[in-house]
Amino acid sequence: MDLTLTWDGDLRFRAAGQAGAQVLVDGDSKAAISPMESLLVALGSCMGSDIVDILRRGRADLTAATLRLSGTRREDPPRRFTAVGLEVTLEGRGLSRSKAERAVELSRTTYCSVWNSMAPDIDFRITLDVRETS
């Protein structure tokens, strides 16, 4: 995996991935999301992809998925995350809560490489809301 960051003025960097897609990251959080917000995006999209994939492979009729993340950081440098909250809302027809819980747990413990790359002492709290749609 390779990635190139190019300085774009002030504290902004343009990141280009292998597929050519670009993302702007701003250390001042003025023109784009911050590096720490980017980490939450990476975590949420990693776990979200896992959860959706696991449920779809299990033939769940998933119609919507929303993930909301929050992070608490240290006051002193390095201002790393000490706690992360993840709220997962899943909607579907006949969606089993137990299968949804299992998908979230498998992502967290086994599949999400972003979460498994973060410091192991982070307080990670997950809430799950499973909603029936007609």
Phi and psi in radians as a Rosetta constraint file:
Dihedral C 1 N 2 CA 2 C 2 CIRCULARHARMONIC -2.265 0.35
Dihedral N 2 CA 2 C 2 N 3 CIRCULARHARMONIC 2.615 0.35
Dihedral C 2 N 3 CA 3 C 3 CIRCULARHARMONIC -2.615 0.35
Dihedral N 3 CA 3 C 3 N 4 CIRCULARHARMONIC 2.478 0.35
Dihedral C 3 N 4 CA 4 C 4 CIRCULARHARMONIC -2.118 0.35
Dihedral N 4 CA 4 C 4 N 5 CIRCULARHARMONIC 2.274 0.35
Dihedral C 4 N 5 CA 5 C 5 CIRCULARHARMONIC -1.913 0.35
Dihedral N 5 CA 5 C 5 N 6 CIRCULARHARMONIC 2.298 0.35
Dihedral C 5 N 6 CA 6 C 6 CIRCULARHARMONIC -2.110 0.35
Dihedral N 6 CA 6 C 6 N 7 CIRCULARHARMONIC 2.220 0.35
Dihedral C 6 N 7 CA 7 C 7 CIRCULARHARMONIC -1.083 0.35
Dihedral N 7 CA 7 C 7 N 8 CIRCULARHARMONIC 2.323 0.35
Dihedral C 7 N 8 CA 8 C 8 CIRCULARHARMONIC -2.130 0.35
Dihedral N 8 CA 8 C 8 N 9 CIRCULARHARMONIC 0.432 0.35
Dihedral C 8 N 9 CA 9 C 9 CIRCULARHARMONIC 1.643 0.35
Dihedral N 9 CA 9 C 9 N 10 CIRCULARHARMONIC 2.757 0.35
Dihedral C 9 N 10 CA 10 C 10 CIRCULARHARMONIC 0.791 0.35
Dihedral N 10 CA 10 C 10 N 11 CIRCULARHARMONIC -2.204 0.35
Dihedral C 10 N 11 CA 11 C 11 CIRCULARHARMONIC -1.939 0.35
Dihedral N 11 CA 11 C 11 N 12 CIRCULARHARMONIC 0.481 0.35
Dihedral C 11 N 12 CA 12 C 12 CIRCULARHARMONIC -1.658 0.35
Dihedral N 12 CA 12 C 12 N 13 CIRCULARHARMONIC 2.493 0.35
Dihedral C 12 N 13 CA 13 C 13 CIRCULARHARMONIC -2.355 0.35
Dihedral N 13 CA 13 C 13 N 14 CIRCULARHARMONIC 2.449 0.35
Dihedral C 13 N 14 CA 14 C 14 CIRCULARHARMONIC -1.770 0.35
Dihedral N 14 CA 14 C 14 N 15 CIRCULARHARMONIC 2.098 0.35
Dihedral C 14 N 15 CA 15 C 15 CIRCULARHARMONIC -1.750 0.35
Dihedral N 15 CA 15 C 15 N 16 CIRCULARHARMONIC 2.321 0.35
Dihedral C 15 N 16 CA 16 C 16 CIRCULARHARMONIC -2.135 0.35
Dihedral N 16 CA 16 C 16 N 17 CIRCULARHARMONIC 2.160 0.35
Dihedral C 16 N 17 CA 17 C 17 CIRCULARHARMONIC -1.541 0.35
Dihedral N 17 CA 17 C 17 N 18 CIRCULARHARMONIC 3.136 0.35
Dihedral C 17 N 18 CA 18 C 18 CIRCULARHARMONIC -1.067 0.35
Dihedral N 18 CA 18 C 18 N 19 CIRCULARHARMONIC -0.553 0.35
Dihedral C 18 N 19 CA 19 C 19 CIRCULARHARMONIC -1.422 0.35
Dihedral N 19 CA 19 C 19 N 20 CIRCULARHARMONIC -0.073 0.35
Dihedral C 19 N 20 CA 20 C 20 CIRCULARHARMONIC 1.642 0.35
Dihedral N 20 CA 20 C 20 N 21 CIRCULARHARMONIC -0.148 0.35
Dihedral C 20 N 21 CA 21 C 21 CIRCULARHARMONIC -1.164 0.35
Dihedral N 21 CA 21 C 21 N 22 CIRCULARHARMONIC 2.530 0.35
Dihedral C 21 N 22 CA 22 C 22 CIRCULARHARMONIC -2.113 0.35
Dihedral N 22 CA 22 C 22 N 23 CIRCULARHARMONIC 2.584 0.35
Dihedral C 22 N 23 CA 23 C 23 CIRCULARHARMONIC -2.376 0.35
Dihedral N 23 CA 23 C 23 N 24 CIRCULARHARMONIC 2.385 0.35
Dihedral C 23 N 24 CA 24 C 24 CIRCULARHARMONIC -1.676 0.35
Dihedral N 24 CA 24 C 24 N 25 CIRCULARHARMONIC 2.318 0.35
Dihedral C 24 N 25 CA 25 C 25 CIRCULARHARMONIC -2.182 0.35
Dihedral N 25 CA 25 C 25 N 26 CIRCULARHARMONIC 2.362 0.35
Dihedral C 25 N 26 CA 26 C 26 CIRCULARHARMONIC -2.202 0.35
Dihedral N 26 CA 26 C 26 N 27 CIRCULARHARMONIC 2.033 0.35
Dihedral C 26 N 27 CA 27 C 27 CIRCULARHARMONIC -1.086 0.35
Dihedral N 27 CA 27 C 27 N 28 CIRCULARHARMONIC -0.349 0.35
Dihedral C 27 N 28 CA 28 C 28 CIRCULARHARMONIC -1.667 0.35
Dihedral N 28 CA 28 C 28 N 29 CIRCULARHARMONIC -0.107 0.35
Dihedral C 28 N 29 CA 29 C 29 CIRCULARHARMONIC 1.026 0.35
Dihedral N 29 CA 29 C 29 N 30 CIRCULARHARMONIC 0.497 0.35
Dihedral C 29 N 30 CA 30 C 30 CIRCULARHARMONIC -1.631 0.35
Dihedral N 30 CA 30 C 30 N 31 CIRCULARHARMONIC -0.769 0.35
Dihedral C 30 N 31 CA 31 C 31 CIRCULARHARMONIC -1.864 0.35
Dihedral N 31 CA 31 C 31 N 32 CIRCULARHARMONIC -0.172 0.35
Dihedral C 31 N 32 CA 32 C 32 CIRCULARHARMONIC -2.871 0.35
Dihedral N 32 CA 32 C 32 N 33 CIRCULARHARMONIC 3.134 0.35
Dihedral C 32 N 33 CA 33 C 33 CIRCULARHARMONIC -1.221 0.35
Dihedral N 33 CA 33 C 33 N 34 CIRCULARHARMONIC 2.689 0.35
Dihedral C 33 N 34 CA 34 C 34 CIRCULARHARMONIC -1.401 0.35
Dihedral N 34 CA 34 C 34 N 35 CIRCULARHARMONIC 2.914 0.35
Dihedral C 34 N 35 CA 35 C 35 CIRCULARHARMONIC -1.011 0.35
Dihedral N 35 CA 35 C 35 N 36 CIRCULARHARMONIC -0.684 0.35
Dihedral C 35 N 36 CA 36 C 36 CIRCULARHARMONIC -1.237 0.35
Dihedral N 36 CA 36 C 36 N 37 CIRCULARHARMONIC -0.631 0.35
Dihedral C 36 N 37 CA 37 C 37 CIRCULARHARMONIC -1.114 0.35
Dihedral N 37 CA 37 C 37 N 38 CIRCULARHARMONIC -0.644 0.35
Dihedral C 37 N 38 CA 38 C 38 CIRCULARHARMONIC -1.071 0.35
Dihedral N 38 CA 38 C 38 N 39 CIRCULARHARMONIC -0.624 0.35
Dihedral C 38 N 39 CA 39 C 39 CIRCULARHARMONIC -1.147 0.35
Dihedral N 39 CA 39 C 39 N 40 CIRCULARHARMONIC -0.711 0.35
Dihedral C 39 N 40 CA 40 C 40 CIRCULARHARMONIC -1.150 0.35
Dihedral N 40 CA 40 C 40 N 41 CIRCULARHARMONIC -0.651 0.35
Dihedral C 40 N 41 CA 41 C 41 CIRCULARHARMONIC -1.069 0.35
Dihedral N 41 CA 41 C 41 N 42 CIRCULARHARMONIC -0.777 0.35
Dihedral C 41 N 42 CA 42 C 42 CIRCULARHARMONIC -1.084 0.35
Dihedral N 42 CA 42 C 42 N 43 CIRCULARHARMONIC -0.773 0.35
Dihedral C 42 N 43 CA 43 C 43 CIRCULARHARMONIC -1.118 0.35
Dihedral N 43 CA 43 C 43 N 44 CIRCULARHARMONIC -0.832 0.35
Dihedral C 43 N 44 CA 44 C 44 CIRCULARHARMONIC -1.115 0.35
Dihedral N 44 CA 44 C 44 N 45 CIRCULARHARMONIC -0.737 0.35
Dihedral C 44 N 45 CA 45 C 45 CIRCULARHARMONIC -1.259 0.35
Dihedral N 45 CA 45 C 45 N 46 CIRCULARHARMONIC -0.552 0.35
Dihedral C 45 N 46 CA 46 C 46 CIRCULARHARMONIC -1.155 0.35
Dihedral N 46 CA 46 C 46 N 47 CIRCULARHARMONIC -0.903 0.35
Dihedral C 46 N 47 CA 47 C 47 CIRCULARHARMONIC -1.186 0.35
Dihedral N 47 CA 47 C 47 N 48 CIRCULARHARMONIC -0.682 0.35
Dihedral C 47 N 48 CA 48 C 48 CIRCULARHARMONIC -1.056 0.35
Dihedral N 48 CA 48 C 48 N 49 CIRCULARHARMONIC -0.757 0.35
Dihedral C 48 N 49 CA 49 C 49 CIRCULARHARMONIC -1.084 0.35
Dihedral N 49 CA 49 C 49 N 50 CIRCULARHARMONIC -0.764 0.35
Dihedral C 49 N 50 CA 50 C 50 CIRCULARHARMONIC -1.053 0.35
Dihedral N 50 CA 50 C 50 N 51 CIRCULARHARMONIC -0.880 0.35
Dihedral C 50 N 51 CA 51 C 51 CIRCULARHARMONIC -1.044 0.35
Dihedral N 51 CA 51 C 51 N 52 CIRCULARHARMONIC -0.843 0.35
Dihedral C 51 N 52 CA 52 C 52 CIRCULARHARMONIC -1.073 0.35
Dihedral N 52 CA 52 C 52 N 53 CIRCULARHARMONIC -0.790 0.35
Dihedral C 52 N 53 CA 53 C 53 CIRCULARHARMONIC -1.093 0.35
Dihedral N 53 CA 53 C 53 N 54 CIRCULARHARMONIC -0.786 0.35
Dihedral C 53 N 54 CA 54 C 54 CIRCULARHARMONIC -1.084 0.35
Dihedral N 54 CA 54 C 54 N 55 CIRCULARHARMONIC -0.802 0.35
Dihedral C 54 N 55 CA 55 C 55 CIRCULARHARMONIC -1.154 0.35
Dihedral N 55 CA 55 C 55 N 56 CIRCULARHARMONIC -0.719 0.35
Dihedral C 55 N 56 CA 56 C 56 CIRCULARHARMONIC -1.163 0.35
Dihedral N 56 CA 56 C 56 N 57 CIRCULARHARMONIC -0.668 0.35
Dihedral C 56 N 57 CA 57 C 57 CIRCULARHARMONIC -1.118 0.35
Dihedral N 57 CA 57 C 57 N 58 CIRCULARHARMONIC -0.512 0.35
Dihedral C 57 N 58 CA 58 C 58 CIRCULARHARMONIC -1.493 0.35
Dihedral N 58 CA 58 C 58 N 59 CIRCULARHARMONIC 0.185 0.35
Dihedral C 58 N 59 CA 59 C 59 CIRCULARHARMONIC 1.144 0.35
Dihedral N 59 CA 59 C 59 N 60 CIRCULARHARMONIC 0.489 0.35
Dihedral C 59 N 60 CA 60 C 60 CIRCULARHARMONIC -1.259 0.35
Dihedral N 60 CA 60 C 60 N 61 CIRCULARHARMONIC 2.493 0.35
Dihedral C 60 N 61 CA 61 C 61 CIRCULARHARMONIC -1.593 0.35
Dihedral N 61 CA 61 C 61 N 62 CIRCULARHARMONIC 1.249 0.35
Dihedral C 61 N 62 CA 62 C 62 CIRCULARHARMONIC -1.391 0.35
Dihedral N 62 CA 62 C 62 N 63 CIRCULARHARMONIC 2.265 0.35
Dihedral C 62 N 63 CA 63 C 63 CIRCULARHARMONIC -1.966 0.35
Dihedral N 63 CA 63 C 63 N 64 CIRCULARHARMONIC -0.346 0.35
Dihedral C 63 N 64 CA 64 C 64 CIRCULARHARMONIC -2.795 0.35
Dihedral N 64 CA 64 C 64 N 65 CIRCULARHARMONIC 2.598 0.35
Dihedral C 64 N 65 CA 65 C 65 CIRCULARHARMONIC -2.509 0.35
Dihedral N 65 CA 65 C 65 N 66 CIRCULARHARMONIC 2.277 0.35
Dihedral C 65 N 66 CA 66 C 66 CIRCULARHARMONIC -2.286 0.35
Dihedral N 66 CA 66 C 66 N 67 CIRCULARHARMONIC 2.339 0.35
Dihedral C 66 N 67 CA 67 C 67 CIRCULARHARMONIC -2.152 0.35
Dihedral N 67 CA 67 C 67 N 68 CIRCULARHARMONIC 2.271 0.35
Dihedral C 67 N 68 CA 68 C 68 CIRCULARHARMONIC -2.072 0.35
Dihedral N 68 CA 68 C 68 N 69 CIRCULARHARMONIC 2.297 0.35
Dihedral C 68 N 69 CA 69 C 69 CIRCULARHARMONIC -2.124 0.35
Dihedral N 69 CA 69 C 69 N 70 CIRCULARHARMONIC 2.594 0.35
Dihedral C 69 N 70 CA 70 C 70 CIRCULARHARMONIC -2.435 0.35
Dihedral N 70 CA 70 C 70 N 71 CIRCULARHARMONIC 2.622 0.35
Dihedral C 70 N 71 CA 71 C 71 CIRCULARHARMONIC -2.355 0.35
Dihedral N 71 CA 71 C 71 N 72 CIRCULARHARMONIC 2.480 0.35
Dihedral C 71 N 72 CA 72 C 72 CIRCULARHARMONIC -1.937 0.35
Dihedral N 72 CA 72 C 72 N 73 CIRCULARHARMONIC 2.302 0.35
Dihedral C 72 N 73 CA 73 C 73 CIRCULARHARMONIC -2.030 0.35
Dihedral N 73 CA 73 C 73 N 74 CIRCULARHARMONIC 2.742 0.35
Dihedral C 73 N 74 CA 74 C 74 CIRCULARHARMONIC -1.095 0.35
Dihedral N 74 CA 74 C 74 N 75 CIRCULARHARMONIC 2.639 0.35
Dihedral C 74 N 75 CA 75 C 75 CIRCULARHARMONIC -1.336 0.35
Dihedral N 75 CA 75 C 75 N 76 CIRCULARHARMONIC -0.599 0.35
Dihedral C 75 N 76 CA 76 C 76 CIRCULARHARMONIC -1.806 0.35
Dihedral N 76 CA 76 C 76 N 77 CIRCULARHARMONIC 2.645 0.35
Dihedral C 76 N 77 CA 77 C 77 CIRCULARHARMONIC -1.089 0.35
Dihedral N 77 CA 77 C 77 N 78 CIRCULARHARMONIC 2.523 0.35
Dihedral C 77 N 78 CA 78 C 78 CIRCULARHARMONIC -1.296 0.35
Dihedral N 78 CA 78 C 78 N 79 CIRCULARHARMONIC 2.328 0.35
Dihedral C 78 N 79 CA 79 C 79 CIRCULARHARMONIC -1.444 0.35
Dihedral N 79 CA 79 C 79 N 80 CIRCULARHARMONIC 1.013 0.35
Dihedral C 79 N 80 CA 80 C 80 CIRCULARHARMONIC -1.365 0.35
Dihedral N 80 CA 80 C 80 N 81 CIRCULARHARMONIC 2.903 0.35
Dihedral C 80 N 81 CA 81 C 81 CIRCULARHARMONIC -1.225 0.35
Dihedral N 81 CA 81 C 81 N 82 CIRCULARHARMONIC 2.369 0.35
Dihedral C 81 N 82 CA 82 C 82 CIRCULARHARMONIC -1.883 0.35
Dihedral N 82 CA 82 C 82 N 83 CIRCULARHARMONIC -0.375 0.35
Dihedral C 82 N 83 CA 83 C 83 CIRCULARHARMONIC -2.595 0.35
Dihedral N 83 CA 83 C 83 N 84 CIRCULARHARMONIC 2.522 0.35
Dihedral C 83 N 84 CA 84 C 84 CIRCULARHARMONIC -2.345 0.35
Dihedral N 84 CA 84 C 84 N 85 CIRCULARHARMONIC 2.312 0.35
Dihedral C 84 N 85 CA 85 C 85 CIRCULARHARMONIC -1.943 0.35
Dihedral N 85 CA 85 C 85 N 86 CIRCULARHARMONIC 2.405 0.35
Dihedral C 85 N 86 CA 86 C 86 CIRCULARHARMONIC -2.280 0.35
Dihedral N 86 CA 86 C 86 N 87 CIRCULARHARMONIC 2.117 0.35
Dihedral C 86 N 87 CA 87 C 87 CIRCULARHARMONIC -1.904 0.35
Dihedral N 87 CA 87 C 87 N 88 CIRCULARHARMONIC 2.081 0.35
Dihedral C 87 N 88 CA 88 C 88 CIRCULARHARMONIC -1.912 0.35
Dihedral N 88 CA 88 C 88 N 89 CIRCULARHARMONIC 2.165 0.35
Dihedral C 88 N 89 CA 89 C 89 CIRCULARHARMONIC -2.042 0.35
Dihedral N 89 CA 89 C 89 N 90 CIRCULARHARMONIC 2.136 0.35
Dihedral C 89 N 90 CA 90 C 90 CIRCULARHARMONIC -2.081 0.35
Dihedral N 90 CA 90 C 90 N 91 CIRCULARHARMONIC 2.420 0.35
Dihedral C 90 N 91 CA 91 C 91 CIRCULARHARMONIC -2.204 0.35
Dihedral N 91 CA 91 C 91 N 92 CIRCULARHARMONIC 2.489 0.35
Dihedral C 91 N 92 CA 92 C 92 CIRCULARHARMONIC -3.076 0.35
Dihedral N 92 CA 92 C 92 N 93 CIRCULARHARMONIC 3.026 0.35
Dihedral C 92 N 93 CA 93 C 93 CIRCULARHARMONIC -1.675 0.35
Dihedral N 93 CA 93 C 93 N 94 CIRCULARHARMONIC 2.120 0.35
Dihedral C 93 N 94 CA 94 C 94 CIRCULARHARMONIC 1.119 0.35
Dihedral N 94 CA 94 C 94 N 95 CIRCULARHARMONIC 0.477 0.35
Dihedral C 94 N 95 CA 95 C 95 CIRCULARHARMONIC -1.288 0.35
Dihedral N 95 CA 95 C 95 N 96 CIRCULARHARMONIC 2.125 0.35
Dihedral C 95 N 96 CA 96 C 96 CIRCULARHARMONIC -1.406 0.35
Dihedral N 96 CA 96 C 96 N 97 CIRCULARHARMONIC 2.231 0.35
Dihedral C 96 N 97 CA 97 C 97 CIRCULARHARMONIC -1.079 0.35
Dihedral N 97 CA 97 C 97 N 98 CIRCULARHARMONIC -0.696 0.35
Dihedral C 97 N 98 CA 98 C 98 CIRCULARHARMONIC -1.129 0.35
Dihedral N 98 CA 98 C 98 N 99 CIRCULARHARMONIC -0.673 0.35
Dihedral C 98 N 99 CA 99 C 99 CIRCULARHARMONIC -1.199 0.35
Dihedral N 99 CA 99 C 99 N 100 CIRCULARHARMONIC -0.643 0.35
Dihedral C 99 N 100 CA 100 C 100 CIRCULARHARMONIC -1.136 0.35
Dihedral N 100 CA 100 C 100 N 101 CIRCULARHARMONIC -0.777 0.35
Dihedral C 100 N 101 CA 101 C 101 CIRCULARHARMONIC -1.060 0.35
Dihedral N 101 CA 101 C 101 N 102 CIRCULARHARMONIC -0.734 0.35
Dihedral C 101 N 102 CA 102 C 102 CIRCULARHARMONIC -1.121 0.35
Dihedral N 102 CA 102 C 102 N 103 CIRCULARHARMONIC -0.699 0.35
Dihedral C 102 N 103 CA 103 C 103 CIRCULARHARMONIC -1.102 0.35
Dihedral N 103 CA 103 C 103 N 104 CIRCULARHARMONIC -0.764 0.35
Dihedral C 103 N 104 CA 104 C 104 CIRCULARHARMONIC -1.092 0.35
Dihedral N 104 CA 104 C 104 N 105 CIRCULARHARMONIC -0.793 0.35
Dihedral C 104 N 105 CA 105 C 105 CIRCULARHARMONIC -1.134 0.35
Dihedral N 105 CA 105 C 105 N 106 CIRCULARHARMONIC -0.743 0.35
Dihedral C 105 N 106 CA 106 C 106 CIRCULARHARMONIC -1.091 0.35
Dihedral N 106 CA 106 C 106 N 107 CIRCULARHARMONIC -0.700 0.35
Dihedral C 106 N 107 CA 107 C 107 CIRCULARHARMONIC -1.057 0.35
Dihedral N 107 CA 107 C 107 N 108 CIRCULARHARMONIC -0.865 0.35
Dihedral C 107 N 108 CA 108 C 108 CIRCULARHARMONIC -1.126 0.35
Dihedral N 108 CA 108 C 108 N 109 CIRCULARHARMONIC -0.790 0.35
Dihedral C 108 N 109 CA 109 C 109 CIRCULARHARMONIC -1.547 0.35
Dihedral N 109 CA 109 C 109 N 110 CIRCULARHARMONIC -0.472 0.35
Dihedral C 109 N 110 CA 110 C 110 CIRCULARHARMONIC -2.123 0.35
Dihedral N 110 CA 110 C 110 N 111 CIRCULARHARMONIC -0.858 0.35
Dihedral C 110 N 111 CA 111 C 111 CIRCULARHARMONIC -1.692 0.35
Dihedral N 111 CA 111 C 111 N 112 CIRCULARHARMONIC -0.577 0.35
Dihedral C 111 N 112 CA 112 C 112 CIRCULARHARMONIC -1.310 0.35
Dihedral N 112 CA 112 C 112 N 113 CIRCULARHARMONIC 1.810 0.35
Dihedral C 112 N 113 CA 113 C 113 CIRCULARHARMONIC -1.204 0.35
Dihedral N 113 CA 113 C 113 N 114 CIRCULARHARMONIC -0.464 0.35
Dihedral C 113 N 114 CA 114 C 114 CIRCULARHARMONIC -1.176 0.35
Dihedral N 114 CA 114 C 114 N 115 CIRCULARHARMONIC -0.910 0.35
Dihedral C 114 N 115 CA 115 C 115 CIRCULARHARMONIC -1.018 0.35
Dihedral N 115 CA 115 C 115 N 116 CIRCULARHARMONIC -0.746 0.35
Dihedral C 115 N 116 CA 116 C 116 CIRCULARHARMONIC -1.294 0.35
Dihedral N 116 CA 116 C 116 N 117 CIRCULARHARMONIC -0.082 0.35
Dihedral C 116 N 117 CA 117 C 117 CIRCULARHARMONIC -1.696 0.35
Dihedral N 117 CA 117 C 117 N 118 CIRCULARHARMONIC -0.171 0.35
Dihedral C 117 N 118 CA 118 C 118 CIRCULARHARMONIC -1.528 0.35
Dihedral N 118 CA 118 C 118 N 119 CIRCULARHARMONIC 2.881 0.35
Dihedral C 118 N 119 CA 119 C 119 CIRCULARHARMONIC -1.013 0.35
Dihedral N 119 CA 119 C 119 N 120 CIRCULARHARMONIC 2.322 0.35
Dihedral C 119 N 120 CA 120 C 120 CIRCULARHARMONIC -1.231 0.35
Dihedral N 120 CA 120 C 120 N 121 CIRCULARHARMONIC -0.236 0.35
Dihedral C 120 N 121 CA 121 C 121 CIRCULARHARMONIC -1.603 0.35
Dihedral N 121 CA 121 C 121 N 122 CIRCULARHARMONIC 0.094 0.35
Dihedral C 121 N 122 CA 122 C 122 CIRCULARHARMONIC -1.196 0.35
Dihedral N 122 CA 122 C 122 N 123 CIRCULARHARMONIC 2.287 0.35
Dihedral C 122 N 123 CA 123 C 123 CIRCULARHARMONIC -1.313 0.35
Dihedral N 123 CA 123 C 123 N 124 CIRCULARHARMONIC 1.926 0.35
Dihedral C 123 N 124 CA 124 C 124 CIRCULARHARMONIC -1.967 0.35
Dihedral N 124 CA 124 C 124 N 125 CIRCULARHARMONIC 1.992 0.35
Dihedral C 124 N 125 CA 125 C 125 CIRCULARHARMONIC -2.037 0.35
Dihedral N 125 CA 125 C 125 N 126 CIRCULARHARMONIC 2.280 0.35
Dihedral C 125 N 126 CA 126 C 126 CIRCULARHARMONIC -2.106 0.35
Dihedral N 126 CA 126 C 126 N 127 CIRCULARHARMONIC 2.335 0.35
Dihedral C 126 N 127 CA 127 C 127 CIRCULARHARMONIC -2.079 0.35
Dihedral N 127 CA 127 C 127 N 128 CIRCULARHARMONIC 2.530 0.35
Dihedral C 127 N 128 CA 128 C 128 CIRCULARHARMONIC -2.235 0.35
Dihedral N 128 CA 128 C 128 N 129 CIRCULARHARMONIC 2.255 0.35
Dihedral C 128 N 129 CA 129 C 129 CIRCULARHARMONIC -2.126 0.35
Dihedral N 129 CA 129 C 129 N 130 CIRCULARHARMONIC 2.062 0.35
Dihedral C 129 N 130 CA 130 C 130 CIRCULARHARMONIC -1.916 0.35
Dihedral N 130 CA 130 C 130 N 131 CIRCULARHARMONIC 2.153 0.35
Dihedral C 130 N 131 CA 131 C 131 CIRCULARHARMONIC -2.104 0.35
Dihedral N 131 CA 131 C 131 N 132 CIRCULARHARMONIC 2.391 0.35
Dihedral C 131 N 132 CA 132 C 132 CIRCULARHARMONIC -1.465 0.35
Dihedral N 132 CA 132 C 132 N 133 CIRCULARHARMONIC 2.282 0.35
Dihedral C 132 N 133 CA 133 C 133 CIRCULARHARMONIC -1.973 0.35
Dihedral N 133 CA 133 C 133 N 134 CIRCULARHARMONIC 2.693 0.35
